[in-house]
Amino acid sequence: MYQTQLEYTYGEYRKMQRRVYEANIILQLIAIAVATPLIILLLERIGSIAPYAVAIIAGVVIIKYIVRLVDKKGEGWKLGSKENTDTYQYTFFEDHFEVKTERRTYKVNYQDLLKIIETKTHFYLKYEKYGAFILKKENCDDELIQFIRKYKR
């Protein structure tokens, strides 16, 4: 059994957002950027004003998509004020880990993790599409770091 904790601040939340989710956003925008000209070329061959309409609509959709993403960046921050913090207590067992906060307790089996993302300073334990637990390496001993690494995919 291993234990650690994290002072969960808005800064830690934003680091997690950038590392875990913004890569997905970039891939989606690349897909849109590649698909739009292909659709325009296809419609141009048909020979109508449709390609220009599609280009305008696609531009509006992309801009709205980016604005929506920017507006939602802070929505996951549930502590209210950026100054608020919460302490996350982590306990790692052989087949699962538990995370306790003031408000609730989470229990996650390692096999249910979608991904473990490792950076120079953090681990992000992604347990659902839009949810990841944050671990600072500086708060983990070497044994815990090695233990977490064995579950990376």
C-alpha positions as CSV (number, residue, x, y, z in Angstrom):
1,M,0.0,0.0,0.0
2,Y,1.3,3.5,-0.9
3,Q,0.0,6.9,0.1
4,T,0.4,10.4,-1.1
5,Q,-1.6,13.6,-1.3
6,L,-2.1,16.6,-3.5
7,E,-3.2,20.2,-2.8
8,Y,-5.7,20.5,-5.7
9,T,-5.5,24.1,-6.8
10,Y,-6.8,25.9,-9.9
11,G,-3.2,25.9,-11.2
12,E,-2.9,22.1,-11.0
13,Y,-6.3,21.8,-12.6
14,R,-5.2,24.0,-15.6
15,K,-2.0,22.0,-16.0
16,M,-4.1,18.8,-16.2
17,Q,-6.5,20.4,-18.7
18,R,-3.6,21.4,-21.0
19,R,-1.8,18.1,-20.8
20,V,-4.7,15.7,-20.9
21,Y,-7.3,17.4,-23.2
22,E,-5.8,20.0,-25.4
23,A,-4.0,17.3,-27.5
24,N,-7.5,15.9,-28.4
25,I,-8.7,19.4,-29.4
26,I,-5.7,19.9,-31.7
27,L,-6.4,16.5,-33.4
28,Q,-10.1,17.5,-33.9
29,L,-9.2,20.8,-35.4
30,I,-6.7,19.1,-37.8
31,A,-9.4,16.7,-38.9
32,I,-11.8,19.6,-39.6
33,A,-9.1,21.5,-41.5
34,V,-8.3,18.5,-43.7
35,A,-12.0,17.5,-44.3
36,T,-13.3,21.0,-45.2
37,P,-11.1,21.5,-48.3
38,L,-11.8,18.0,-49.5
39,I,-15.6,18.6,-49.2
40,I,-15.1,21.9,-51.1
41,L,-13.2,20.2,-53.9
42,L,-15.8,17.5,-54.2
43,L,-18.6,20.1,-54.4
44,E,-16.7,22.2,-56.9
45,R,-16.7,19.3,-59.3
46,I,-20.4,19.2,-59.1
47,G,-20.4,22.9,-60.2
48,S,-22.5,25.1,-58.0
49,I,-22.1,27.9,-55.4
50,A,-22.3,25.1,-52.8
51,P,-18.6,25.0,-52.2
52,Y,-18.6,28.6,-51.1
53,A,-21.6,28.1,-48.8
54,V,-19.9,25.0,-47.3
55,A,-16.7,27.0,-46.8
56,I,-18.6,29.8,-45.0
57,I,-20.6,27.3,-42.9
58,A,-17.4,25.3,-42.0
59,G,-15.7,28.5,-41.0
60,V,-18.5,29.5,-38.7
61,V,-18.7,26.0,-37.2
62,I,-14.9,25.9,-36.5
63,I,-15.0,29.4,-34.9
64,K,-18.0,28.4,-32.7
65,Y,-16.3,25.2,-31.8
66,I,-13.1,27.0,-30.7
67,V,-15.2,29.6,-28.7
68,R,-17.1,26.8,-27.0
69,L,-13.9,25.1,-26.0
70,V,-12.4,28.3,-24.6
71,D,-15.6,29.1,-22.7
72,K,-15.6,25.6,-21.1
73,K,-12.0,25.5,-20.0
74,G,-12.9,26.5,-16.4
75,E,-16.1,24.5,-16.1
76,G,-14.5,21.5,-14.4
77,W,-13.2,23.7,-11.6
78,K,-15.9,22.9,-9.0
79,L,-14.4,24.6,-6.0
80,G,-15.9,27.9,-7.0
81,S,-13.1,30.4,-6.6
82,K,-9.7,30.1,-8.1
83,E,-8.2,30.7,-4.7
84,N,-9.9,27.6,-3.2
85,T,-8.0,24.4,-2.7
86,D,-8.9,20.9,-1.7
87,T,-6.7,18.1,-0.5
88,Y,-6.8,14.8,-2.3
89,Q,-5.6,11.8,-0.3
90,Y,-4.4,8.9,-2.5
91,T,-4.1,5.4,-1.3
92,F,-2.8,2.8,-3.8
93,F,-3.6,-0.9,-3.3
94,E,-2.5,-3.9,-5.4
95,D,-5.7,-3.9,-7.6
96,H,-7.1,-0.4,-7.2
97,F,-6.6,3.1,-5.7
98,E,-8.8,5.3,-3.6
99,V,-8.9,9.1,-3.6
100,K,-10.5,10.9,-0.6
101,T,-11.5,14.6,-0.6
102,E,-13.7,16.5,1.8
103,R,-16.7,15.8,-0.3
104,R,-16.3,12.3,-1.6
105,T,-14.3,9.1,-2.0
106,Y,-13.4,7.6,-5.3
107,K,-12.4,4.0,-5.9
108,V,-10.8,3.1,-9.2
109,N,-9.6,-0.3,-10.4
110,Y,-6.3,0.0,-12.4
111,Q,-7.9,-2.1,-15.2
112,D,-10.6,0.7,-15.5
113,L,-8.1,3.4,-16.2
114,L,-8.2,4.7,-19.7
115,K,-4.6,5.9,-19.7
116,I,-1.8,7.1,-17.4
117,I,0.0,10.1,-18.8
118,E,3.4,10.9,-17.4
119,T,5.2,14.2,-17.6
120,K,8.5,15.3,-16.0
121,T,6.6,16.5,-12.9
122,H,3.2,14.8,-12.8
123,F,1.1,11.6,-13.4
124,Y,-2.4,12.1,-14.8
125,L,-4.6,9.0,-14.1
126,K,-7.3,9.3,-16.7
127,Y,-10.4,7.4,-15.4
128,E,-13.0,8.7,-17.9
129,K,-13.0,10.7,-21.1
130,Y,-13.1,14.1,-19.2
131,G,-11.7,13.1,-15.8
132,A,-8.2,12.5,-14.6
133,F,-6.6,12.4,-11.1
134,I,-3.5,14.4,-10.7
135,L,-0.3,13.2,-8.9
136,K,2.7,15.4,-8.3
137,K,5.9,13.3,-8.6
138,E,7.5,15.4,-5.9
139,N,4.9,14.0,-3.5
140,C,5.6,10.4,-4.4
141,D,8.4,8.2,-3.2
142,D,10.4,6.2,-5.8
143,E,8.5,3.0,-5.0
144,L,5.1,4.6,-5.7
145,I,6.5,6.1,-9.0
146,Q,7.6,2.6,-10.1
147,F,4.3,1.1,-9.0
148,I,2.3,3.6,-11.1
149,R,4.6,3.1,-14.1
150,K,3.8,-0.6,-14.2
151,Y,0.2,0.2,-15.0
152,K,1.0,2.7,-17.9
153,R,-0.3,1.6,-21.3
